[in-house]
Amino acid sequence: MESKRRKVFVIAALQLMNILYSLNSVLIKFVSMRWEKEGLFSVKTISLLAGAIAIMVVYAIIWQIILAKVDLTVAYMCKGMIIFWGMIWAYLFFDENISALNIFGTFLIFGGTFLVTSDE
């Protein structure tokens, strides 16, 4: 029972880490858009940049927790899921199109990640 709980915790932590990392990329894009419009030292630009830095601090802490619980190769394989989250955020925040090829590629990443980590 404890092993099952550990596995669920690690999977949830990996996905949280992936979501945070991909959301950081969204914030950085917003920072660059604000910077272009209002300059580096505007309140909005600095606030978004501070948010991006805070997300990276939380991400680094979660990454250390994960590395203490799983092999490095498993943890890195699961980082491939960031592609999925990046696609979702691009669609939601920037109205970018998702093609059938993007979806197919994402399923390939899911499949590869599952194959490599299934014995974990």
C-alpha positions in Angstrom: 0.0 0.0 0.0 2.8 2.4 0.9 4.5 1.8 -2.5 1.3 2.7 -4.3 1.0 5.9 -2.3 4.6 6.8 -3.1 4.0 6.2 -6.8 0.9 8.4 -6.9 2.8 11.1 -5.0 5.7 11.0 -7.4 3.4 11.1 -10.5 1.4 14.0 -9.0 4.6 15.9 -8.1 6.0 15.3 -11.6 2.9 16.7 -13.2 2.8 19.7 -10.9 6.4 20.3 -11.8 5.7 20.1 -15.5 2.7 22.5 -15.2 4.8 25.0 -13.2 7.6 24.9 -15.7 5.4 25.3 -18.7 3.4 28.1 -17.0 6.7 29.8 -16.3 7.3 29.9 -20.1 3.9 31.6 -20.5 4.8 34.2 -17.9 8.1 34.9 -19.6 6.3 35.4 -22.9 3.9 37.9 -21.2 7.0 39.6 -19.7 8.5 40.0 -23.1 5.2 41.4 -24.5 4.9 43.9 -21.6 8.6 44.8 -21.9 8.0 45.7 -25.6 5.0 47.8 -24.8 5.8 49.5 -21.5 9.5 49.0 -20.9 11.5 46.9 -18.5 10.8 49.0 -15.4 7.0 49.2 -15.6 5.1 47.8 -12.6 3.4 45.1 -14.8 6.6 43.9 -16.4 8.4 43.7 -13.0 5.4 42.0 -11.4 5.2 39.3 -14.2 9.0 38.8 -13.9 8.8 38.4 -10.1 6.0 35.8 -10.7 8.1 33.9 -13.1 11.0 33.9 -10.7 8.7 32.7 -7.9 7.4 29.8 -10.0 11.0 28.8 -10.8 11.8 28.7 -7.1 8.8 26.4 -6.3 9.8 24.3 -9.4 13.3 23.9 -8.1 12.1 22.7 -4.7 9.7 20.2 -6.2 12.4 18.9 -8.6 14.7 18.3 -5.6 11.9 16.4 -3.8 11.3 14.3 -6.9 15.0 13.5 -7.4 15.2 12.2 -3.9 12.4 9.7 -4.7 13.0 8.5 -8.2 15.9 7.8 -10.6 17.2 10.7 -12.6 16.4 9.0 -15.9 12.7 8.5 -14.9 12.4 12.1 -13.8 13.9 13.4 -17.0 11.7 11.2 -19.2 8.6 12.6 -17.5 9.8 16.1 -18.3 8.8 15.4 -21.9 5.2 15.9 -20.8 6.0 19.6 -20.7 5.3 19.6 -24.4 1.7 18.7 -23.7 1.2 21.5 -21.2 2.9 24.0 -23.5 0.5 23.1 -26.2 -2.5 23.6 -23.9 -1.2 27.0 -22.7 -0.4 28.1 -26.2 -4.0 27.4 -27.2 -5.6 28.9 -24.1 -3.5 32.0 -23.6 -2.2 32.9 -27.1 -5.0 31.4 -29.4 -2.4 29.3 -31.3 -3.6 26.4 -33.4 -3.0 22.8 -32.5 -2.6 20.6 -35.5 -3.3 16.8 -35.8 0.4 16.4 -36.1 0.9 18.1 -32.8 -1.6 15.8 -31.2 0.0 12.7 -32.8 3.5 13.8 -31.6 2.1 14.3 -28.1 0.7 10.8 -28.0 4.2 9.5 -29.1 5.7 11.3 -26.2 3.1 9.9 -23.8 3.7 6.4 -25.2 7.5 6.7 -24.9 7.3 8.1 -21.4 5.0 5.3 -20.4 7.3 2.6 -21.9 10.4 3.9 -20.1 8.7 4.5 -16.7 6.3 1.6 -16.6 8.6 -0.6 -14.6 9.1 2.2 -12.0 
